[in-house]
Amino acid sequence: MFKSITKPKANLSVSATAKEQNNSSCLIAKGTTIEGKFNSTDDVRVDGIIKGDVFCQKRLLVGATGWIEGTIQTQDATIRGQIKGDLVVNGILRLESTAKIEGNIVAKGLEVEEGAQYNGTCQVGDRFVKGAEKELAMVA
């Protein structure tokens, strides 16, 4: 009386880049330039340019075409593009092979792929993050 019909399964594979874009609440697309302070309470992906300080309460991903000039404070970060300024990361900072940073790094944890470049001081651990947060609070 009842027949079971099997439909072919759709191909649901999605590239890693598409997944990352879909997981970011805010996308600064390639070709976009933002000047001034940038604040977000959610995940941010930067494939364009930000000239100004960046505060992100969750995860910041700077794509290979992304460029930020300013101080950055975030919970976690993955950098593939270029940063000119200091970074304070309360959690894990990942520098992928295409990352280029001119500035000081303060992070709770750090992962660096071969080929990543940074020029500045690098302090890793809880005590450095807490000290950097206090300094940023006094400046703000």
C-alpha positions in Angstrom: 0.0 0.0 0.0 2.7 2.5 0.9 5.9 2.7 -1.1 9.2 4.1 0.1 10.6 6.5 -2.4 14.2 7.4 -2.1 15.2 10.8 -3.5 18.8 11.4 -4.6 20.6 13.3 -1.9 21.6 16.8 -2.7 25.3 17.7 -2.7 25.5 19.8 0.5 29.3 20.3 0.6 30.3 23.9 1.2 33.8 25.2 1.0 35.6 26.3 4.1 35.6 29.9 3.0 31.8 29.9 2.4 31.3 28.3 5.9 33.4 31.0 7.5 31.5 33.8 5.7 28.2 32.3 6.8 29.4 32.0 10.4 30.4 35.7 10.5 27.6 38.0 11.6 29.4 41.0 10.0 31.3 40.8 6.7 33.5 43.7 5.5 33.7 42.7 1.9 36.7 43.2 -0.4 36.5 46.6 -2.0 35.0 48.2 1.2 36.8 50.7 3.3 35.7 51.8 6.8 37.4 54.7 8.5 36.9 55.3 12.3 36.3 53.1 15.3 34.6 49.8 14.6 32.7 47.9 17.4 30.9 44.6 17.1 29.3 42.3 19.7 29.4 39.4 17.3 31.8 37.6 14.9 33.4 39.7 12.2 35.1 38.8 8.9 37.3 41.5 7.2 38.1 41.0 3.6 38.2 44.8 3.0 40.0 47.7 4.8 39.4 49.2 8.2 41.4 52.3 9.2 40.7 52.7 12.9 40.5 50.8 16.1 38.6 47.5 16.1 36.8 46.1 19.2 35.1 42.7 18.6 33.5 40.8 21.5 33.7 37.4 19.8 35.8 36.2 16.8 37.7 38.3 14.3 38.8 36.8 11.0 40.9 38.9 8.7 40.9 37.3 5.3 43.8 37.2 2.9 42.6 40.4 1.2 41.8 42.0 4.6 43.8 44.9 6.0 43.4 46.7 9.4 45.3 49.8 10.5 44.6 50.4 14.2 44.5 48.8 17.6 42.5 45.6 17.7 40.9 44.0 20.8 39.0 40.8 20.4 38.1 37.4 22.1 39.7 35.2 19.4 41.3 36.0 16.1 42.5 34.3 12.9 44.7 36.5 10.7 45.4 35.8 7.0 45.7 39.4 5.9 47.6 42.4 7.1 47.5 44.3 10.4 49.3 47.6 11.1 48.7 48.1 14.8 48.7 46.4 18.2 46.6 43.3 18.9 45.1 42.2 22.2 43.4 38.8 22.0 41.7 37.5 25.2 41.7 33.9 23.8 43.6 32.3 20.9 45.4 34.2 18.1 46.0 32.2 14.9 48.4 33.6 12.4 48.1 31.7 9.1 50.8 31.5 6.5 49.7 34.7 4.7 49.5 36.9 7.8 51.6 40.0 8.0 51.6 42.0 11.3 53.4 45.3 12.1 52.7 45.8 15.7 52.8 44.3 19.2 50.9 41.1 20.1 49.3 40.3 23.4 47.3 37.0 23.5 46.3 34.3 25.9 47.4 31.7 23.3 49.2 31.8 20.0 49.3 29.5 17.0 51.6 30.5 14.1 51.8 28.7 10.7 55.1 28.6 8.8 55.3 31.7 6.6 53.4 34.1 8.9 55.2 37.3 9.6 55.1 39.7 12.5 57.3 42.6 13.5 56.9 43.7 17.1 56.8 42.3 20.6 54.8 39.2 21.4 53.6 38.4 24.9 51.5 35.3 25.5 49.7 34.3 28.7 46.8 35.4 30.9 48.9 37.9 32.9 49.8 39.9 29.8 46.2 40.0 28.5 44.9 41.3 31.8 47.6 44.0 31.9 46.9 45.0 28.3 43.1 45.2 29.0 43.7 47.6 31.9 45.9 49.8 29.7 43.3 49.9 26.9 40.6 50.7 29.4 42.6 53.7 30.7 43.1 55.0 27.1 39.4 54.6 26.1 
